[in-house]
Amino acid sequence: MKAFRDKEGMSFVKIVRLLPAIVAVLGHAVAAQLDIMDIAGEKLRGNPLGDPVARRVAVFAPKDLAKDVPLPLVIFLPGWGGSSEDVIKAGNSAWCARVIDEMARRELPLRIAVVDGRSRYGGSQFLNSAATGNYADYVADEIVPALDGRFAPAKEGTLRRIIAGHSSGGYGALLLAMRRHEEFGAVVALSPDSDFAVTHKKLVEQPSVRAIKAADLEAAFAGQLPKDGLAQLIMGLCANYAPTGPGRFEWLYDDDGNWKPDAWQRWLELDPLTLVRRRDDAFAPAQRIYLDGAEHDEFGANIGARKIYDELRERESPATFYEAPGGHGDHLGARLVRGLAWAMGKPIGTPPPAK
């Protein structure tokens, strides 16, 4: 998720649009190349919102690298409202191109594929939802095979594929890693949506959300979204967490503004912290789990990430947590480099808490 309103009063929508510009860069010359892949989107065909099916994936790799050179592949899931189109527009000056450069400098060359998981509401959380479409299948069953068919994967016996993401994308990365053990050998989750009682509850209790009535919901189902950015965000999350049918979802309040605990429970059932606490086998023993949260995260995403690490520290899967400086969306390039280096077995600087 992104902030609904920052200290200067910037709107949720503006913050989402400005994300690529505010992401921290690593500050040296870029030596990365960009390949753009067209994905047919068969897994999104017939999605209930009528959202675009054919989309593009942006694949960054070290400059002049041939496609048949085997390298680890990172699939990166952007935060709410972000997509591959942001980095395609930026070209080889995109922030993730600088990550490619820095990883190559550290003798950890890899490819990064940035995907587009947007919906009418802004995002999909990279879940399969009857209300929005099958975005988890789109990533795992369509994008992954397409990438494997075009670029040589890392050799057997090495870390071949990492799922990574920030915020809503970090959430999606955790869920895909939990549900697709064989496809993803590691996950790097930067400020992931988790511990919803901390990260989500204060948002869904805001007056503009409580003010939504049945007529507003019916208008949204018909394609007329509210002008209020926060209400639109919460509708999108409801569509992902609490679908009731094609294009429809359960709202958190009744028409009198009364809280609906059963609807909220549906959100909690998809909270990564809930899933990890309930399932000892949430991650496979060989999967590596890197969790990150900013020290001054506006949503408290560092709290949930740390709690997930606390659950995992006594389990077999290698796991670690790093509390990065700054806020929710600060220093993403450097944070991703740190997470990828740890996932590949070469941690940077002072090690995060050991298991």
C-alpha positions as CSV (number, residue, x, y, z in Angstrom):
1,M,0.0,0.0,0.0
2,K,1.0,3.6,-0.3
3,A,0.2,6.5,2.0
4,F,-3.2,8.1,1.6
5,R,-1.9,11.5,2.6
6,D,1.7,12.5,3.4
7,K,2.9,15.3,5.7
8,E,2.5,17.9,3.0
9,G,-1.0,16.8,2.2
10,M,-0.2,14.9,-1.0
11,S,-3.0,12.7,-2.1
12,F,-2.9,8.9,-2.3
13,V,-3.2,9.0,-6.1
14,K,-0.3,11.4,-6.5
15,I,1.9,9.4,-4.2
16,V,1.2,6.3,-6.3
17,R,2.0,8.1,-9.5
18,L,5.2,9.6,-8.1
19,L,6.6,6.3,-6.7
20,P,9.1,5.7,-9.5
21,A,10.4,9.2,-9.0
22,I,10.9,9.0,-5.2
23,V,12.5,5.6,-5.1
24,A,16.1,5.9,-4.0
25,V,18.8,5.3,-6.6
26,L,22.2,3.9,-6.0
27,G,24.1,6.8,-7.5
28,H,26.5,5.4,-10.0
29,A,26.5,4.8,-13.8
30,V,24.0,2.3,-15.1
31,A,25.2,-0.6,-17.2
32,A,21.9,-2.5,-17.7
33,Q,19.9,-3.4,-20.7
34,L,16.1,-3.6,-21.0
35,D,14.1,-6.2,-22.8
36,I,10.3,-5.8,-23.1
37,M,8.2,-8.9,-23.3
38,D,4.6,-9.0,-24.5
39,I,2.5,-11.4,-22.4
40,A,-0.8,-12.6,-23.9
41,G,-2.5,-12.7,-20.5
42,E,-4.4,-16.0,-21.0
43,K,-4.8,-16.3,-17.3
44,L,-6.4,-12.9,-17.1
45,R,-8.8,-13.5,-20.0
46,G,-12.4,-12.9,-19.1
47,N,-11.4,-11.1,-15.8
48,P,-14.6,-9.7,-14.2
49,L,-13.5,-6.0,-14.3
50,G,-12.7,-6.1,-18.0
51,D,-9.1,-5.0,-17.3
52,P,-6.5,-5.3,-20.0
53,V,-5.4,-8.9,-20.7
54,A,-2.3,-8.3,-22.8
55,R,0.4,-6.7,-20.7
56,R,4.2,-6.1,-20.8
57,V,7.0,-7.4,-18.6
58,A,10.2,-5.4,-18.2
59,V,13.3,-7.5,-18.0
60,F,16.5,-5.9,-16.9
61,A,19.9,-7.7,-17.2
62,P,23.6,-6.7,-17.3
63,K,24.5,-4.8,-20.4
64,D,25.3,-6.8,-23.6
65,L,24.4,-10.1,-21.9
66,A,23.1,-12.7,-24.3
67,K,19.7,-14.3,-23.5
68,D,21.3,-17.8,-23.4
69,V,23.6,-16.9,-20.5
70,P,22.2,-18.7,-17.4
71,L,21.4,-16.3,-14.5
72,P,19.2,-16.3,-11.5
73,L,15.8,-14.6,-12.2
74,V,14.1,-12.1,-9.9
75,I,10.4,-11.5,-10.4
76,F,9.6,-8.2,-8.9
77,L,6.0,-7.3,-7.9
78,P,5.5,-3.5,-7.5
79,G,3.4,-1.8,-4.8
80,W,-0.2,-0.7,-5.2
81,G,-0.7,1.2,-8.5
82,G,2.9,0.5,-9.8
83,S,3.7,-1.6,-12.8
84,S,6.2,-2.6,-15.4
85,E,5.1,0.4,-17.4
86,D,6.7,2.7,-14.9
87,V,10.2,1.2,-15.4
88,I,9.7,0.8,-19.2
89,K,9.1,4.5,-19.4
90,A,12.3,5.2,-17.5
91,G,14.3,2.7,-19.6
92,N,17.8,1.9,-18.5
93,S,17.7,4.8,-16.0
94,A,15.0,3.0,-14.0
95,W,15.8,2.3,-10.4
96,C,15.8,-1.4,-10.9
97,A,18.4,-1.0,-13.7
98,R,20.7,0.5,-11.0
99,V,20.0,-2.6,-8.9
100,I,21.2,-4.8,-11.8
101,D,24.4,-2.6,-12.0
102,E,25.1,-2.9,-8.3
103,M,24.5,-6.6,-8.2
104,A,26.9,-7.1,-11.1
105,R,29.5,-5.0,-9.4
106,R,29.2,-7.3,-6.4
107,E,29.7,-10.3,-8.8
108,L,26.1,-11.4,-8.3
109,P,24.7,-10.9,-11.8
110,L,21.0,-11.6,-12.3
111,R,17.9,-10.6,-14.3
112,I,15.0,-8.7,-12.8
113,A,11.5,-9.0,-14.4
114,V,9.0,-6.3,-13.3
115,V,5.4,-7.3,-13.9
116,D,2.0,-5.5,-14.2
117,G,-0.6,-6.6,-11.7
118,R,-2.9,-3.6,-11.7
119,S,-6.7,-3.7,-11.7
120,R,-9.4,-1.1,-12.1
121,Y,-9.0,-0.3,-8.4
122,G,-5.2,0.1,-8.6
123,G,-3.9,-3.3,-7.6
124,S,-4.5,-7.0,-7.3
125,Q,-2.3,-8.0,-4.3
126,F,-1.2,-10.7,-6.9
127,L,-4.0,-13.0,-5.7
128,N,-6.6,-15.1,-7.4
129,S,-9.9,-13.4,-6.8
130,A,-13.4,-14.0,-8.2
131,A,-13.9,-10.3,-8.1
132,T,-10.8,-9.2,-10.1
133,G,-9.1,-12.1,-11.8
134,N,-6.4,-14.8,-11.4
135,Y,-3.3,-12.7,-10.8
136,A,-1.4,-15.3,-8.9
137,D,-1.8,-17.8,-11.7
138,Y,-0.9,-15.0,-14.2
139,V,2.5,-14.6,-12.5
140,A,3.3,-18.3,-11.7
141,D,1.7,-20.1,-14.6
142,E,2.1,-17.6,-17.4
143,I,4.9,-15.1,-16.8
144,V,7.3,-17.6,-15.2
145,P,7.1,-20.1,-18.2
146,A,7.4,-17.2,-20.7
147,L,10.5,-15.9,-19.0
148,D,12.0,-19.4,-18.8
149,G,11.3,-19.9,-22.5
150,R,13.1,-16.7,-23.4
151,F,16.0,-16.4,-21.0
152,A,18.4,-19.2,-19.8
153,P,17.6,-20.0,-16.1
154,A,20.4,-20.5,-13.6
155,K,21.9,-23.9,-13.5
156,E,20.5,-26.8,-11.5
157,G,21.7,-26.9,-7.9
158,T,21.7,-23.1,-7.7
159,L,19.2,-20.5,-6.6
160,R,17.2,-20.2,-9.9
161,R,14.3,-17.9,-9.1
162,I,13.5,-15.3,-6.5
163,I,10.1,-13.7,-6.0
164,A,10.4,-10.2,-4.6
165,G,8.2,-7.1,-4.1
166,H,7.5,-4.0,-2.1
167,S,4.4,-3.2,0.0
168,S,1.4,-4.8,-1.8
169,G,4.0,-6.5,-4.0
170,G,5.9,-7.7,-0.9
171,Y,2.6,-9.2,0.2
172,G,2.1,-10.9,-3.1
173,A,5.6,-12.2,-3.0
174,L,5.1,-13.8,0.4
175,L,1.8,-15.4,-0.7
176,L,3.3,-16.8,-3.9
177,A,6.3,-18.1,-2.1
178,M,4.0,-19.9,0.4
179,R,1.8,-21.4,-2.3
180,R,4.4,-22.2,-5.0
181,H,7.3,-23.8,-3.1
182,E,8.8,-25.4,-6.2
183,E,8.8,-22.2,-8.4
184,F,10.5,-19.8,-5.9
185,G,13.6,-20.7,-4.1
186,A,13.6,-17.5,-2.1
187,V,11.5,-14.5,-1.3
188,V,12.5,-10.9,-0.7
189,A,9.6,-9.0,0.9
190,L,10.2,-5.2,1.4
191,S,7.7,-3.6,3.8
192,P,5.1,-6.2,3.0
193,D,1.5,-5.8,3.9
194,S,1.1,-8.0,7.0
195,D,-0.3,-7.9,10.5
196,F,-3.4,-6.2,9.2
197,A,-4.5,-5.1,12.7
198,V,-1.5,-2.7,12.5
199,T,-1.1,-1.9,8.8
200,H,-4.8,-2.0,7.6
201,K,-7.1,-1.4,10.5
202,K,-6.4,2.3,11.0
203,L,-7.0,2.9,7.3
204,V,-10.4,1.0,7.1
205,E,-11.6,3.0,10.1
206,Q,-11.2,6.4,8.4
207,P,-14.4,8.5,8.0
208,S,-14.3,8.4,4.2
209,V,-14.3,4.6,4.3
210,R,-17.1,4.4,6.9
211,A,-19.2,6.8,4.8
212,I,-19.5,4.4,1.9
213,K,-23.0,3.2,1.3
214,A,-24.6,0.4,-0.7
215,A,-25.3,2.8,-3.6
216,D,-21.6,3.7,-3.7
217,L,-20.7,0.0,-3.9
218,E,-23.1,-0.6,-6.7
219,A,-21.7,2.3,-8.6
220,A,-18.2,0.9,-8.1
221,F,-19.3,-2.5,-9.3
222,A,-20.6,-0.8,-12.4
223,G,-17.2,0.9,-13.0
224,Q,-17.8,4.3,-11.3
225,L,-15.2,4.5,-8.6
226,P,-15.3,7.0,-5.7
227,K,-13.3,10.1,-6.0
228,D,-11.8,9.6,-2.6
229,G,-8.5,7.8,-3.0
230,L,-8.6,6.0,0.3
231,A,-12.1,4.6,-0.2
232,Q,-11.0,3.4,-3.7
233,L,-8.0,1.7,-2.1
234,I,-10.1,-0.1,0.5
235,M,-12.6,-1.2,-2.2
236,G,-9.7,-2.6,-4.1
237,L,-8.5,-4.5,-1.1
238,C,-12.0,-5.8,-0.4
239,A,-12.1,-7.1,-3.9
240,N,-8.9,-9.0,-3.4
241,Y,-9.5,-10.3,0.2
242,A,-13.3,-10.7,0.3
243,P,-14.8,-11.4,-3.2
244,T,-18.4,-12.5,-3.4
245,G,-18.6,-13.1,-7.1
246,P,-17.5,-11.6,-10.5
247,G,-16.7,-8.0,-9.9
248,R,-18.3,-7.9,-6.5
249,F,-17.0,-8.0,-2.9
250,E,-18.1,-7.8,0.7
251,W,-17.8,-4.4,2.3
252,L,-16.6,-3.9,5.9
253,Y,-19.5,-1.8,7.1
254,D,-23.3,-2.0,6.8
255,D,-25.3,1.0,5.6
256,D,-25.6,2.3,9.2
257,G,-21.8,2.4,9.5
258,N,-21.6,-0.7,11.7
259,W,-18.5,-2.7,11.6
260,K,-18.9,-6.2,10.1
261,P,-16.5,-8.6,12.0
262,D,-17.1,-11.5,9.6
263,A,-16.0,-9.4,6.7
264,W,-12.8,-8.3,8.5
265,Q,-12.1,-11.9,9.4
266,R,-11.9,-12.7,5.7
267,W,-9.1,-10.2,5.4
268,L,-7.3,-11.7,8.4
269,E,-7.5,-15.2,6.8
270,L,-5.2,-13.8,4.1
271,D,-2.8,-12.0,6.4
272,P,0.7,-13.4,5.9
273,L,1.2,-13.3,9.6
274,T,-1.9,-15.4,10.2
275,L,-0.9,-17.9,7.6
276,V,2.7,-18.3,9.0
277,R,1.3,-18.7,12.5
278,R,-1.1,-21.4,11.4
279,R,1.1,-23.4,9.2
280,D,4.5,-24.8,10.1
281,D,4.9,-25.7,6.4
282,A,4.1,-22.2,5.1
283,F,7.5,-22.2,3.5
284,A,9.5,-25.2,2.3
285,P,12.7,-26.0,4.3
286,A,14.9,-25.0,1.4
287,Q,13.3,-21.7,0.7
288,R,15.1,-18.5,1.9
289,I,13.0,-15.8,3.4
290,Y,14.2,-12.2,3.6
291,L,11.9,-9.8,5.4
292,D,12.4,-6.0,5.6
293,G,10.6,-3.1,7.2
294,A,11.6,0.6,7.3
295,E,12.4,2.0,10.7
296,H,9.9,4.9,10.3
297,D,7.4,3.0,8.2
298,E,4.2,5.1,8.0
299,F,2.0,1.9,8.1
300,G,4.0,-0.1,10.6
301,A,4.9,-2.7,8.0
302,N,8.2,-3.2,9.9
303,I,6.1,-4.5,12.8
304,G,4.4,-7.3,10.8
305,A,7.6,-8.2,9.0
306,R,9.4,-8.6,12.3
307,K,6.6,-10.7,13.7
308,I,6.8,-13.0,10.7
309,Y,10.5,-13.4,11.3
310,D,10.0,-14.1,14.9
311,E,7.6,-17.0,13.9
312,L,10.1,-18.3,11.4
313,R,13.4,-18.1,13.4
314,E,12.9,-21.5,15.0
315,R,11.9,-23.2,11.8
316,E,14.0,-25.0,9.3
317,S,13.7,-22.4,6.5
318,P,16.5,-19.9,6.5
319,A,15.0,-16.5,7.4
320,T,16.2,-13.0,8.4
321,F,14.8,-9.6,9.1
322,Y,16.4,-6.2,8.4
323,E,15.0,-2.8,9.6
324,A,16.0,-0.3,7.0
325,P,16.4,3.4,7.6
326,G,13.7,5.8,6.5
327,G,10.1,5.4,5.6
328,H,7.9,2.9,3.8
329,G,9.1,3.7,0.2
330,D,12.6,5.0,0.9
331,H,15.8,3.5,-0.4
332,L,14.1,0.7,-2.3
333,G,17.0,0.1,-4.6
334,A,19.5,-0.3,-1.8
335,R,17.1,-2.4,0.2
336,L,16.5,-4.7,-2.7
337,V,20.2,-5.1,-3.3
338,R,20.7,-6.1,0.4
339,G,17.8,-8.6,0.2
340,L,19.0,-10.2,-3.0
341,A,22.5,-10.5,-1.8
342,W,21.4,-12.3,1.3
343,A,19.1,-14.6,-0.7
344,M,22.1,-15.5,-2.9
345,G,24.2,-16.3,0.1
346,K,26.4,-13.2,0.2
347,P,25.0,-10.8,2.8
348,I,26.1,-7.2,2.8
349,G,27.7,-5.4,5.7
350,T,26.6,-6.2,9.3
351,P,24.5,-9.3,9.1
352,P,20.8,-9.0,10.0
353,P,19.6,-11.0,13.0
354,A,20.8,-14.6,12.6
355,K,18.5,-17.6,13.2
